[in-house]
Amino acid sequence: MKLPSISLNQEDVLHVFVKHGDKMLLSILVVTVCGLLWGGVHAIRHETALPKERPAAISAEVKKTEQHITENKKAPKEMVAKKLNLGAEIDKWRGITVKPPKAVSLLDKPLFAELQKRTQPAVFPIENLRAVAGIVILAVKEKDKQAQAQAPLRKDPNRDIEAAPGNQSPRAGANPRPVAVAAVPEAAQTGGRIVPYVIVTGLIPLTKQFAEYERCYASTSMQDKKRDLPIWSEYRIERLVIAPAVREIWEPIDLKLVAKQARDEWRGSQIDPLTGEFVLEAALISAANPFAGETKPGKQPVAAAAMSYCAALPQLNATAWGSEALHPTFVAEVRRRMNEKKAAALRPKDEGLEPEAAPDAPGAAAAPGDNADAPPDQGLEYRLFRFIDTAVESGKTYRYRVRLSVWNPNFELPLQHLVNASIAKAPKLPSDQSNESAAVTVPGTTSVLARCLRKAEKKALKKDMVEVLVLGKNDLTDDYSLRSLITELGGLLNVDKQLNKTGDQRTRGADIVTDGVLVDMRGRQEDRSEAATEPRSKKPAPPPEPFELLYLDAEGALQFVTAADSQAQVERNEGTLPPLNAEARPRSGERTGQPGSLPGFSPFDQTPPRK
């Protein structure tokens, strides 16, 4: 007998759905309805809120609890523990002790404080040493006075020049410098010289050093008012030149040579705004040993200029030193005191008189001869250390460290007053090395500047051309002088007279090489003062976009220059810029143009210019 065979085809499947499809749908509907009914019954039975869980019941319980709390503020007496003196209850169980009589306390301690022997104090180093580098124009003495007196006067190039758009007198506020130098036979000739410098500043812990001496000698068997105060001797400052692949060598700076150079070359010193409260007093510094009877033969005391812990500020030409000559710790204090002086100067004279100013009043200043042996008023916690190093070179990086020393207060004292005989041998006590200052790089003497031009000067320039100023050293005067260069984007910022052509003067001033490349410019090179109002509408014109330059220096770093930042330097040195000479002619063998001035030339690759 054959097994039944099942074959599924489209007609059979369709036949089954046509015949039994309504039954299948009805069954699915019945199952769904039963599930919904069962869910409703379950919710009614188990998820319906009980009477005690309803809001009304909960509110009633809350009110009942609040009423119970307010009514029963005190606990029932039977629940409060009794307060007992446990110490008295326990003492009843202890034995009786008899107190001994008091002893006579007349000689139970020394009548005088115990005297100690003299020890060696700790010498604290200079703290928070810092260094700042820069370039200044020092007012120096001329070396050869006779040559200056006999030298003929040079002809002024501004003379006999016809009026032209570029031949204008210096602007208001400029500081023109004379070309000819008049001779002064009986007076010392003075001038300016560009000098790179590094100012090293630090904090001398005066209060801490006084406290150390007081700790060591306040209760010693031998006390001397002169020896029991710290007296500083000379300091030793060392300099490190940082260079790649070079071993670090700390070289000491000859302070005597620095003092001699300042005395022979500087014209003078600038008035220092610091008072005696900020620097070490002269009474606390000694070149010779104050505790020795006589100076040993063959040893001369150090010069007073080399002993100063706060070096004098050399006089500058047309400028003055700023906050770079002070340690940041003292800048805020100096400003506060200057503001107080200004406010006191503005007050009426009657308000300035105070009763404490009377000579006999308490707190008045004592006469110079009064209390000569009293220690000086310490005032501020620190004193300023300052050293000016002018024997540095532009482009080099330096670090500094300082070690100070004080005279040994136990020098050559009898052994009976000393803890150890060895502490009386050395005449000086050196401190540890101070912290090494951060590395500072001395900037170069050449800088690129920007300025705005008047309309007449701007119209004389060709399209897409811009004037760039270069401030650099003048070999004739050993001072700063301005140079002018007409170039375009991508041009080298080198001033070369051979770039001048007939009727087209590209440069003004002495030749100088910066190897910089003008990368981009922004804004309009026009003077804002001439565009203050619009002629037609007579309304204030909106301020133009600031003039800014972006160039690539010789080391490959991008530098940003603005006309606003350069204005002070331009006005100060504008008198050194030669006037525009329209009749300038090229030299023999002149070049046809500056690299980068031809269309299609790019200094960033070796692509030749398009012809």
ABEGO torsion letter per residue (X at the ends): XBBBBBBBBAAAAAAAAAAAAAAAAAAAAAAAAAAAAAAAAAAAAAABBBAAABAAAAAAAAAAAAAAAAABABBBAAABBBBBBAAAAAAAABBBBBBBBBBBAAAABBABBBBBBBBBBBBBBBBGBBBBBBBBBBBBBBABAAAAAABBBBBBAABGBBBBAABBBBBBGBBBBBABBBBBAABBBBBBBBBBBBBBBBBBBAAAAAAAAAAAAAABABBBAAAABBBBBBBBBBBBBBBBGBBBBBBBBBAAAAAAAAAAABAEBBBBABBAAABBBAAABBABBAABABBBBGBBBBBAAAABABBBBBBBBGBBBBAAABBAAAAAAAAAAAAAAAAAAABBAAAABBAAABAABBGBBBBAABGAABBBBAEBABBBBBBBBAABBBGBBBBBBBBBBBBBAABGBBAAABABAAAAABABBBBBBBBBBBBBBBBBABBBBBBBBBAAAAAABBBGBBBBBBBBBBAAAGBBBBBBBBBBBGBBBBBBAAABBBGBBABBEBBBBAGBBBABBBEBBBBAAAAABBAAAGBBBBBBBBBBBBBBBAAGBBBBBBAAAAAAAAAAAAAABBBBBAABBBBBGBBABBBGABBGBBAABABBBBX
